[in-house]
Amino acid sequence: MAELGALIDDLRDLKGKSGGEVVSACLEWPELRLDEGVRLTTDDWHKRFYWSNSGGSHHMAVLCYELQRQDKQWCPKVEIKEFSLNVSALKRVTDVASLFIITPKPRSYGLDRLFQPLGHHVYSSELRSRLGVELLPLEVGQGILSRYDLVVIDHSKKYASLSLKRLSEAVEAGYAMTFQDFLASWAEADTKDRMPSVHDVMN
């Protein structure tokens, strides 16, 4: 984040300030709500930390840069929320269902496009029930996982084999991935500058 802060020079409230004045102004920026502490999110399979902010990212980047440049210490109150994966529970699920990841946002592949050849809207509850398709968000809100959806295919449903065929074709085309490969891609992302997209990982 400090590297980004070095590039930001268009914050009006920081104009004419230098040194400790910049640090003080950033610490007081209301969107950061630093009086409430810093909230971080991580998990036990990816081991990266994400700031759960809702604004103020530019001021935080400048703050990190200035603290580093001025060789100053800052010890905020930090709350860490860690997610863990219950592997034994996942095994019970995968015995009766198949799990896939797709990107659901507009102009991306999405579940509808996967089933477009059927000529029906896949969000029809009756059709989805017969296909054995259930769509679940990985995260509520605007967090790092919110761009992805988890697709669960219930093997017991009448047309589950059709759903599995369509999702497998999407995996081969690079527009979806198995849940296991998705978790593996997060582990690999530790050595990269950004989290890979579905298309990045599959190609």
C-alpha positions as CSV (number, residue, x, y, z in Angstrom):
1,M,0.0,0.0,0.0
2,A,2.9,2.3,0.7
3,E,4.0,2.0,-3.0
4,L,0.5,3.3,-4.0
5,G,0.7,6.1,-1.5
6,A,3.9,7.4,-3.2
7,L,1.9,8.0,-6.4
8,I,-1.1,9.9,-4.9
9,D,-0.7,13.7,-5.0
10,D,-4.3,14.9,-5.6
11,L,-5.8,14.9,-2.1
12,R,-7.0,18.4,-1.5
13,D,-6.8,18.3,2.3
14,L,-3.1,17.4,2.1
15,K,-2.2,20.3,-0.2
16,G,0.6,22.4,1.3
17,K,1.3,19.9,4.1
18,S,4.6,18.0,4.6
19,G,6.2,15.7,7.0
20,G,4.4,15.1,10.2
21,E,1.5,17.3,9.1
22,V,0.6,14.8,6.3
23,V,0.7,12.0,8.8
24,S,-1.5,13.9,11.3
25,A,-4.0,14.8,8.5
26,C,-4.3,11.2,7.3
27,L,-4.8,9.9,10.9
28,E,-7.6,12.4,11.3
29,W,-9.3,11.7,8.0
30,P,-12.9,10.8,9.1
31,E,-13.5,8.0,6.5
32,L,-10.7,6.0,8.1
33,R,-12.5,5.9,11.4
34,L,-9.3,5.0,13.2
35,D,-10.9,5.7,16.5
36,E,-12.8,2.5,15.9
37,G,-9.6,0.6,15.1
38,V,-8.4,-1.2,12.0
39,R,-10.4,-4.3,10.9
40,L,-8.5,-7.0,8.9
41,T,-9.8,-10.2,7.3
42,T,-7.7,-13.3,6.6
43,D,-8.2,-17.1,6.3
44,D,-6.3,-20.2,7.1
45,W,-5.7,-21.3,3.5
46,H,-4.6,-18.1,1.9
47,K,-2.7,-16.4,4.7
48,R,-3.1,-12.8,3.3
49,F,-4.6,-9.9,5.2
50,Y,-7.3,-7.6,3.7
51,W,-8.4,-4.3,5.2
52,S,-12.1,-4.3,5.7
53,N,-12.6,-0.6,4.8
54,S,-15.4,1.3,3.2
55,G,-13.6,4.4,2.1
56,G,-10.4,6.2,2.9
57,S,-8.1,3.9,1.0
58,H,-6.1,6.8,-0.7
59,H,-5.5,8.4,2.7
60,M,-4.4,5.1,4.2
61,A,-2.0,4.5,1.3
62,V,-0.5,8.0,1.8
63,L,-0.3,7.4,5.5
64,C,1.6,4.1,5.0
65,Y,4.0,5.8,2.6
66,E,4.7,8.7,4.8
67,L,5.2,6.6,7.9
68,Q,7.7,4.5,5.9
69,R,9.4,7.4,4.4
70,Q,9.7,9.3,7.7
71,D,10.7,6.1,9.5
72,K,7.9,6.5,12.0
73,Q,6.0,3.9,14.0
74,W,2.3,3.6,14.2
75,C,0.6,1.0,16.4
76,P,-3.2,1.1,15.8
77,K,-5.8,-1.1,17.5
78,V,-6.4,-4.0,15.1
79,E,-9.3,-6.4,15.0
80,I,-8.6,-9.5,12.9
81,K,-11.4,-11.8,11.6
82,E,-10.1,-15.2,10.4
83,F,-12.1,-17.6,8.3
84,S,-11.2,-21.3,8.4
85,L,-12.2,-24.1,6.1
86,N,-13.8,-27.2,7.7
87,V,-12.2,-29.9,5.5
88,S,-14.2,-32.8,7.0
89,A,-17.5,-31.0,6.4
90,L,-16.4,-30.2,2.8
91,K,-15.7,-33.9,2.3
92,R,-19.2,-34.8,3.3
93,V,-20.6,-32.2,0.9
94,T,-18.5,-33.4,-2.1
95,D,-19.7,-37.0,-1.6
96,V,-23.2,-35.9,-2.7
97,A,-22.6,-32.7,-4.7
98,S,-20.1,-31.0,-7.0
99,L,-18.8,-27.5,-6.2
100,F,-17.7,-24.9,-8.8
101,I,-16.8,-21.3,-8.7
102,I,-17.9,-18.7,-11.3
103,T,-17.8,-14.9,-11.6
104,P,-21.4,-13.6,-11.4
105,K,-21.0,-9.9,-12.0
106,P,-22.3,-8.1,-15.1
107,R,-20.3,-8.5,-18.3
108,S,-18.6,-11.6,-16.9
109,Y,-19.5,-15.2,-17.6
110,G,-22.2,-15.8,-15.0
111,L,-24.6,-18.7,-14.4
112,D,-27.2,-17.7,-17.0
113,R,-24.6,-17.9,-19.8
114,L,-23.6,-21.4,-18.7
115,F,-27.2,-22.6,-19.3
116,Q,-28.1,-20.3,-22.2
117,P,-28.4,-23.2,-24.7
118,L,-31.4,-24.4,-22.8
119,G,-33.4,-21.4,-23.9
120,H,-34.7,-20.7,-20.3
121,H,-33.8,-18.4,-17.5
122,V,-31.8,-20.5,-15.1
123,Y,-33.1,-18.4,-12.2
124,S,-36.5,-20.2,-12.6
125,S,-36.8,-22.1,-9.3
126,E,-38.4,-25.1,-11.0
127,L,-35.7,-25.4,-13.6
128,R,-32.9,-24.9,-11.1
129,S,-34.5,-27.6,-8.9
130,R,-34.5,-30.1,-11.7
131,L,-30.9,-29.2,-12.7
132,G,-29.8,-29.5,-9.1
133,V,-28.2,-26.1,-9.2
134,E,-27.9,-23.9,-6.2
135,L,-26.1,-20.5,-6.3
136,L,-24.5,-19.3,-3.1
137,P,-22.4,-16.1,-2.5
138,L,-19.0,-16.6,-1.0
139,E,-19.2,-13.4,0.8
140,V,-21.8,-10.8,1.7
141,G,-21.1,-7.2,0.8
142,Q,-18.0,-5.8,-1.1
143,G,-15.3,-8.0,0.3
144,I,-12.5,-9.7,-1.6
145,L,-14.7,-12.8,-2.3
146,S,-17.8,-11.0,-3.4
147,R,-16.9,-11.2,-7.1
148,Y,-17.3,-14.9,-7.0
149,D,-20.3,-17.3,-6.6
150,L,-20.3,-20.9,-5.4
151,V,-22.3,-23.2,-7.6
152,V,-23.5,-26.4,-5.9
153,I,-24.7,-29.3,-8.1
154,D,-26.9,-31.8,-6.2
155,H,-26.1,-35.2,-7.7
156,S,-29.5,-36.6,-6.7
157,K,-31.5,-34.3,-9.0
158,K,-33.0,-35.5,-12.3
159,Y,-30.9,-33.4,-14.7
160,A,-27.7,-33.0,-12.5
161,S,-25.7,-34.7,-15.2
162,L,-26.6,-31.9,-17.7
163,S,-25.5,-29.3,-15.1
164,L,-22.2,-31.1,-14.5
165,K,-21.6,-31.2,-18.3
166,R,-22.2,-27.5,-18.6
167,L,-20.0,-26.6,-15.6
168,S,-17.2,-28.9,-16.8
169,E,-17.3,-27.3,-20.2
170,A,-17.0,-23.9,-18.5
171,V,-14.0,-25.1,-16.6
172,E,-12.3,-26.2,-19.8
173,A,-13.0,-22.9,-21.4
174,G,-11.6,-21.0,-18.4
175,Y,-14.8,-19.4,-17.2
176,A,-15.3,-21.5,-14.1
177,M,-13.2,-23.7,-11.8
178,T,-13.7,-26.5,-9.3
179,F,-13.8,-25.4,-5.7
180,Q,-10.7,-27.3,-4.9
181,D,-8.8,-25.6,-7.7
182,F,-10.1,-22.2,-6.5
183,L,-8.7,-22.8,-3.0
184,A,-5.4,-23.9,-4.5
185,S,-5.3,-20.7,-6.6
186,W,-5.5,-18.6,-3.4
187,A,-2.5,-20.4,-1.9
188,E,-0.6,-19.7,-5.2
189,A,-1.6,-16.0,-5.0
190,D,0.8,-15.5,-2.0
191,T,3.6,-15.1,-4.6
192,K,1.7,-12.7,-6.8
193,D,0.8,-9.0,-6.6
194,R,-3.0,-9.6,-6.9
195,M,-5.5,-12.3,-6.5
196,P,-6.0,-14.2,-9.8
197,S,-9.3,-14.1,-11.6
198,V,-11.0,-17.3,-12.7
199,H,-9.8,-16.7,-16.3
200,D,-6.2,-16.0,-15.1
201,V,-6.0,-19.3,-13.1
202,M,-7.5,-21.5,-15.7
203,N,-5.3,-20.2,-18.6
